[in-house]
């Protein structure tokens, strides 16, 4: 199934309890986005992997910008 393919590609994590596979609640938003990309926009797994990678890079850059901005404000406040 699609969820197993996503897990095999390392895009989501599942939990096995008593031989049953479950999806943690924390993964539901990510899964929903990937399902929409695949089924509504007809994007293949490789495309979804690329999109996820780029979105993670954007998130990391945004966090870095906030951190640098805070450091700059603190430095400017030392005058």
C-alpha positions as CSV (number, residue, x, y, z in Angstrom):
1,X,0.0,0.0,0.0
2,X,0.9,3.6,-0.3
3,X,1.7,4.0,3.4
4,X,4.1,1.1,3.3
5,X,5.9,2.6,0.3
6,X,6.3,5.9,2.2
7,X,7.7,4.0,5.1
8,X,10.1,2.1,3.0
9,X,11.4,5.4,1.5
10,X,11.8,6.8,5.0
11,X,9.2,9.5,4.6
12,X,7.0,8.5,7.5
13,X,7.5,6.3,10.5
14,X,5.1,3.6,11.7
15,X,4.9,1.7,15.0
16,X,4.3,-2.1,15.3
17,X,2.3,-3.3,18.3
18,X,1.5,-6.9,18.5
19,X,2.1,-7.5,14.8
20,X,-0.2,-4.6,13.8
21,X,1.2,-1.6,12.1
22,X,0.1,1.8,13.4
23,X,0.8,5.4,12.3
24,X,1.6,7.8,15.2
25,X,-0.7,10.8,15.5
26,X,2.4,13.0,14.9
27,X,2.7,11.6,11.4
28,X,-0.9,12.2,10.3
29,X,-0.3,15.8,8.9
30,X,2.7,14.6,6.9
31,X,0.8,11.6,5.6
32,X,-2.2,13.8,4.6
33,X,0.1,16.1,2.6
34,X,1.7,13.2,0.8
35,X,-1.6,11.5,0.0
36,X,-2.8,14.8,-1.6
37,X,0.4,15.2,-3.5
38,X,0.2,11.7,-4.9
39,X,-3.5,11.1,-5.5
40,X,-4.8,14.6,-6.3
41,X,-1.7,16.0,-8.1
42,X,-0.4,12.7,-9.5
43,X,3.1,13.2,-8.1
44,X,5.2,10.1,-7.9
45,X,7.2,9.0,-4.8
46,X,10.4,10.5,-6.1
47,X,8.7,13.8,-6.5
48,X,7.2,13.6,-3.1
49,X,10.6,12.9,-1.6
50,X,12.0,15.9,-3.4
51,X,9.2,18.2,-2.2
52,X,9.6,16.9,1.4
53,X,13.4,17.5,1.2
54,X,12.9,21.1,-0.1
55,X,10.2,21.9,2.5
56,X,12.5,20.6,5.3
57,X,15.4,22.8,4.0
58,X,13.0,25.8,3.9
59,X,12.0,25.1,7.5
60,X,15.6,24.8,8.6
61,X,16.5,28.1,6.8
62,X,13.5,29.9,8.4
63,X,14.6,28.7,11.9
64,X,18.2,29.9,11.1
65,X,16.9,33.3,10.0
66,X,14.9,33.7,13.3
67,X,18.0,32.6,15.3
68,X,20.3,35.0,13.5
69,X,17.8,37.8,13.7
70,X,17.5,37.3,17.5
71,X,21.3,37.3,17.8
72,X,21.5,40.5,15.7
73,X,18.9,42.2,17.9
74,X,20.7,41.2,21.0
75,X,24.0,42.5,19.6
76,X,22.5,45.8,18.5
77,X,21.0,46.2,21.9
78,X,24.5,46.2,23.5
79,X,25.2,49.7,22.3
